[in-house]
Amino acid sequence: MLVNNAGVMLLALFTGDRHDDHRRMVEVNVLGAMTATEVFLDQLRDGGGDLVNLSSVAGRTARPGDAGYAATKWAINGWSESLRQELQPDVRVIVIEPGAVATELTDHINDPGAKQAAERMYGQVAITAADIAEIIVFAVTRPRRLTINEILVRPSAQP
């Protein structure tokens, strides 16, 4: 099993001044997952493995201030679906799309307004990383005859 979970969320309104943030998100969120998968793909194929890609609710619903981040998560969703079709039945491809999860993700935001809004929302509703780990375990322990390809999970109180 390979779990692609590295990511940065650099929220801010889209401007040319944020070019470095956009590039960083693409490099970490998209190219990081692709590179890790390239490294382990043969092993996943040989062992009948599972590829789990962590995306985000932002990969389904974009909002003002998350254009760059949402773009990377939509990319992960599309890439995951393409891989699902290419690699089946040897490799099961699972994409998990969490809402607010209590991690260090908000620490990376360098726009003060976006950081404050994210921390406020996350502080009120976030689920735990352990919740996501349980979901991953559930998905990869299903019988090999089936695949749970996509899981959207939000805190119950997240708007």
Secondary structure as the mmCIF struct_conf table of DSSP 4:
data_model
#
loop_
_struct_conf.conf_type_id
_struct_conf.id
_struct_conf.beg_label_comp_id
_struct_conf.beg_label_asym_id
_struct_conf.beg_label_seq_id
_struct_conf.end_label_comp_id
_struct_conf.end_label_asym_id
_struct_conf.end_label_seq_id
STRN STRN1 LEU A 2 ASN A 4
HELX_RH_3T_P HELX_RH_3T_P1 GLY A 16 ARG A 18
HELX_RH_AL_P HELX_RH_AL_P1 HIS A 19 MET A 25
HELX_RH_PI_P HELX_RH_PI_P1 VAL A 26 LEU A 31
HELX_RH_AL_P HELX_RH_AL_P2 GLY A 32 GLY A 47
TURN_TY1_P TURN_TY1_P1 GLY A 48 GLY A 48
STRN STRN2 ASP A 50 LEU A 54
HELX_RH_3T_P HELX_RH_3T_P2 VAL A 57 GLY A 59
TURN_TY1_P TURN_TY1_P2 ARG A 60 ARG A 60
TURN_TY1_P TURN_TY1_P3 PRO A 64 GLY A 65
HELX_RH_AL_P HELX_RH_AL_P3 ALA A 67 LEU A 87
TURN_TY1_P TURN_TY1_P4 GLN A 88 ASP A 90
BEND BEND1 VAL A 91 VAL A 91
STRN STRN3 ARG A 92 PRO A 98
BEND BEND2 GLY A 99 GLY A 99
STRN STRN4 VAL A 101 VAL A 101
BEND BEND3 ALA A 102 THR A 103
HELX_RH_3T_P HELX_RH_3T_P3 GLU A 104 HIS A 108
BEND BEND4 ASP A 111 ASP A 111
HELX_RH_AL_P HELX_RH_AL_P4 PRO A 112 VAL A 125
STRN STRN5 ILE A 127 ILE A 127
HELX_RH_AL_P HELX_RH_AL_P5 ALA A 129 VAL A 140
TURN_TY1_P TURN_TY1_P5 THR A 141 THR A 141
BEND BEND5 ARG A 142 ARG A 142
TURN_TY1_P TURN_TY1_P6 ARG A 144 ARG A 145
STRN STRN6 GLU A 150 VAL A 153
TURN_TY1_P TURN_TY1_P7 SER A 156 ALA A 157
#
